[in-house]
């Protein structure tokens, strides 16, 4: 497995290309902005793109979907509870004053416990709401793509429309049960591990509580 990160857009969002080296197929996770750069990353990898996976529908995670899907007509998958958030992304872009191309509606829906296949790779999908109602985490092969649930030393916001602090607290407890050696690839900031966060992240070690700002 090869994981290639690319930080894009004014929100410095992390897009990831997940590739199965043995079969040469890949999926792009959260193409949030700058689709030309994302397309260049995929083409440079020499892999065949098979899917676009979206952890949640916030504007900074979906702004590059239209451009990527124009280049490769592959299915976009999102949890159904985040479709309202996804549909409002364009309005959010107007509020923030950033350019935005409306993404097409998702082709597929994530479901709890679903296994995603990518060549020889397998990833389990878990519904982890709080930051967004349909937020998902995808994990397998020693990594977790956590979107904006968990950051190195912090967590995603719970004061946004559709956010729910109580759900976030429950989701963090579940994420914390992943093996400590699991490499965490977040939606913003550097990668980390579950073990590191259990030691240093106040929201995982019990020294801070999840509340709305």
Residue pairs with C-beta under 8 A, 6 or more apart in sequence:
1 18
1 19
1 20
1 21
1 121
1 141
1 143
2 17
2 18
2 19
2 21
2 45
3 16
3 17
3 18
3 19
3 143
3 185
4 16
4 17
4 19
4 41
4 45
5 14
5 15
5 16
5 185
5 191
6 14
6 15
6 16
6 17
6 37
6 38
6 41
7 13
7 14
7 15
8 15
8 31
8 32
8 33
8 34
8 37
8 38
8 64
9 32
9 33
9 34
9 60
9 63
9 64
9 98
10 33
10 60
10 96
10 98
11 32
11 33
11 60
11 188
12 188
13 30
13 32
13 33
13 60
13 61
13 187
13 188
14 30
14 185
14 186
14 187
14 188
14 189
15 28
15 29
15 30
15 31
15 32
15 38
15 64
16 28
16 29
16 30
16 145
16 185
17 26
17 27
17 28
17 29
17 41
17 42
17 45
17 47
18 26
18 27
18 28
18 29
18 118
18 121
18 123
18 145
19 25
19 26
19 45
19 47
20 26
20 118
20 119
20 120
20 121
22 119
22 120
23 119
23 120
24 46
24 47
24 48
24 119
25 47
25 48
25 49
25 50
25 118
25 119
26 42
26 45
26 47
26 48
26 49
26 50
26 118
27 49
27 50
27 51
27 52
27 53
27 116
27 118
28 38
28 42
28 49
28 51
28 52
28 53
28 68
29 52
29 53
29 54
29 55
29 138
29 145
30 53
30 54
30 55
30 61
30 62
30 147
30 187
31 38
31 52
31 62
31 63
31 64
31 65
31 67
31 68
32 60
32 61
32 62
32 63
32 64
33 60
33 63
33 64
34 64
35 64
35 65
35 66
35 67
35 68
35 71
35 101
36 67
38 64
38 67
38 68
39 67
39 68
39 71
42 49
42 68
42 72
49 68
49 72
49 74
50 74
50 118
51 74
51 75
51 77
51 116
51 118
52 65
52 68
52 69
52 74
52 75
52 76
52 77
53 77
53 116
53 138
53 145
54 61
54 62
54 65
54 76
54 77
54 78
54 82
54 86
54 106
55 61
55 135
55 136
55 137
55 138
55 145
55 146
55 147
55 148
55 187
56 78
56 79
56 82
56 85
56 131
56 132
56 134
56 135
56 136
56 147
56 148
57 78
57 82
57 83
57 84
57 85
57 86
57 87
57 88
57 89
57 132
57 134
58 85
58 89
58 92
58 132
58 148
58 160
59 89
59 90
59 92
59 93
59 96
59 98
59 100
60 187
61 147
61 148
61 187
62 86
62 89
62 103
63 89
63 93
63 98
63 100
63 101
63 103
65 76
65 103
65 104
66 101
66 102
66 103
66 104
67 101
69 76
69 103
69 104
75 107
75 108
76 103
76 104
76 105
76 106
76 107
76 108
77 106
77 107
77 108
77 109
77 110
78 86
78 106
78 108
78 109
78 110
78 134
79 109
79 110
79 111
79 127
79 134
79 135
79 136
80 109
80 110
80 134
81 127
81 129
81 133
81 134
82 132
82 133
82 134
82 135
83 105
83 106
83 134
84 133
84 162
85 132
85 133
85 134
85 161
85 162
86 103
86 106
88 161
89 100
89 102
89 103
90 100
90 102
93 99
93 100
94 100
110 125
110 127
110 134
110 136
111 125
111 127
112 125
112 126
112 127
113 124
113 125
113 126
114 124
114 125
115 122
115 123
115 124
115 125
116 122
116 123
116 124
116 125
116 138
121 140
121 141
122 140
122 141
123 138
123 139
123 140
123 141
123 145
124 138
124 139
124 140
125 136
125 137
125 138
126 136
126 137
126 138
126 139
126 174
127 134
127 135
127 136
128 135
128 136
128 137
128 146
128 149
128 171
128 174
128 175
129 135
129 164
129 167
129 168
129 171
130 149
130 156
130 158
130 163
130 164
130 165
130 166
130 167
130 168
130 169
130 170
130 171
130 172
130 210
131 147
131 148
131 149
131 155
131 156
131 157
131 158
131 160
131 163
131 168
132 148
132 160
132 162
132 163
133 162
133 164
133 167
135 147
135 148
135 149
135 171
136 147
137 144
137 145
137 146
137 147
137 149
137 171
137 175
138 144
138 145
139 145
139 178
139 182
142 179
142 181
142 182
142 183
143 182
143 183
143 184
143 185
144 175
144 178
144 182
144 183
144 184
144 185
144 194
145 185
146 175
146 184
146 185
146 186
146 187
147 156
147 186
147 187
148 156
148 157
148 186
148 187
148 188
149 155
149 156
149 168
149 171
149 172
149 175
149 186
150 156
150 172
150 175
150 184
150 186
150 197
150 201
150 204
151 186
151 187
151 188
151 189
151 192
152 184
152 186
152 189
152 190
152 191
152 192
152 196
152 197
152 201
153 192
153 197
153 200
153 201
154 189
154 201
154 203
155 168
155 172
155 201
155 203
155 210
156 168
156 187
157 163
157 213
158 164
158 165
158 168
158 210
158 211
158 212
158 213
159 212
159 213
163 212
165 210
165 211
165 212
166 210
168 210
169 209
169 210
172 203
172 204
172 210
175 194
176 194
176 197
176 198
176 204
178 194
179 194
180 193
180 194
180 195
180 198
181 193
181 194
181 195
182 193
182 194
183 191
183 192
183 193
184 191
184 192
184 193
184 194
184 197
185 191
186 192
197 204
198 204
198 205
199 205
202 208
203 209
203 210
